Amino acid sequence: MQAANIESKLPGFGTTIFTVMTQLANQHKAINLSQGFPDFDGPQLLRDRVSWHMNQGHNQYSPLPGMPALREAIAAKVATLYGAHVDPESQIAVTPGATEALACAIGVTIHAGDEAIIIDPAYDTYDPVIRLNGGMPVHLSMTPDFRIPWDQIEAAIRPQTRLLILNSPHNPSGSAWQEEDIVSLRRVLAGRNIHVLADEVYEHILFDGQEHLGLLRYPDLAARSFVVSSFGKTYHATGWRVGYCIAPAPLMEEFLRIHQFVNFSTNTPMQLGIADFLRDCPEHHEELGAFYQPKRDLFNHLLGDTRFTFTPSAGTYFQLADYSAISDMPDTEFARWLTVEHGVAAVPVSVFYANPPAQQKVRFCFAKDDDTLREAASRLARI
Ligand SMILES: Cc1ncc(COP(=O)(O)O)c(C=O)c1O
């Protein structure tokens, strides 16, 4: 029987570059500094708590917005960290990864014909999900030093602009919001009916004593924002697929309406284990920047012996590196060459852009064991 034809809603979107580079890295036994995941496990105690809850028989559907214990622990965390007063009953949804939270938030705000502003380089899920909702992504580019182009945002806002998507600490550039960004955000939003989707999945990974200027710190901004975070990033467990969204109650009500038909709920034993761990071991997330900073410093110190140039990341577990002193290949070609010929996989930065600027940069992930970072850097030093 011949299958009926379908017309793709996402023509032109192939397999993500992260999957492609990881496959290439495996095929060539390269060190994989491409996809953003740690090569070490999260805390033993957390894994024990998850197993314990599983063995206690907590294996059935969680309530739609998430287990109450986890929502309460999240509310307590954001109260401590950001002074935010968030009602765990009406303002928090636990989701299968931040990815689903981003998709539901976009679904709430974007109707057919609406526009959403994305600042490139940008995480790859925003654009297609806007399109799936019948909206139009409006891509702007960060400044060459990876700051937010506030004047361009102001100029791009039109009556049909419904959503501004921002990300800090920022993947892939490693930049982070400064106080002046908050001032500019307020200016741009003033008097306009625009919501903000704040992708803060790396909220705990900031370096050099910087604080995360999460939007939950600012009640006026939180009042129109979806703030999204990821336990996968915080607990070195990206495969567990647990994230969450915080939003004002009316937005959250609509968010849950969508979430109930996408996933209904998030896996129960992991939520319970995370709730215990958040409550009992807050030092884990409080000290995550201090955990990753030596890795950033080690990797950057070793990169100093290579022909790559870079500005140290302010946050995230990514480091951008410029290879223009090595080659004038386009970055996708360079990343492939680096993997196949030199045994180190990285992500070409152009894939994070709708209209890539002329630059020669790749992204390395340093969430790896120190020995892996040393071996990768020694390979890079030979180029
Ligand atoms: C900026 C950004 N947002 C969202 C996500 C998705 O997070 P999760 O794995 O929890 O779905 C990622 C993961 O790499 C990310 O880098």
PDBQT file of the ligand as one rigid body, heavy atoms in Angstrom, charges set to zero:
ROOT
HETATM    1  C1  LIG A 401      19.465  27.475  26.030  1.00  0.00    +0.000 C 
HETATM    2  C2  LIG A 401      18.816  26.154  26.263  1.00  0.00    +0.000 A 
HETATM    3  N1  LIG A 401      17.510  26.108  26.495  1.00  0.00    +0.000 NA
HETATM    4  C3  LIG A 401      16.871  24.950  26.707  1.00  0.00    +0.000 A 
HETATM    5  C4  LIG A 401      17.545  23.752  26.693  1.00  0.00    +0.000 A 
HETATM    6  C5  LIG A 401      16.767  22.476  26.897  1.00  0.00    +0.000 C 
HETATM    7  O1  LIG A 401      16.866  21.987  28.204  1.00  0.00    +0.000 OA
HETATM    8  P1  LIG A 401      16.291  20.534  28.549  1.00  0.00    +0.000 P 
HETATM    9  O2  LIG A 401      17.369  19.552  28.268  1.00  0.00    +0.000 OA
HETATM   10  O3  LIG A 401      15.951  20.606  30.015  1.00  0.00    +0.000 OA
HETATM   11  O4  LIG A 401      15.092  20.310  27.720  1.00  0.00    +0.000 OA
HETATM   12  C6  LIG A 401      18.910  23.739  26.435  1.00  0.00    +0.000 A 
HETATM   13  C7  LIG A 401      19.641  22.464  26.363  1.00  0.00    +0.000 C 
HETATM   14  O5  LIG A 401      20.716  22.373  25.835  1.00  0.00    +0.000 OA
HETATM   15  C8  LIG A 401      19.573  24.974  26.229  1.00  0.00    +0.000 A 
HETATM   16  O6  LIG A 401      20.882  25.029  25.978  1.00  0.00    +0.000 OA
ENDROOT
TORSDOF 0
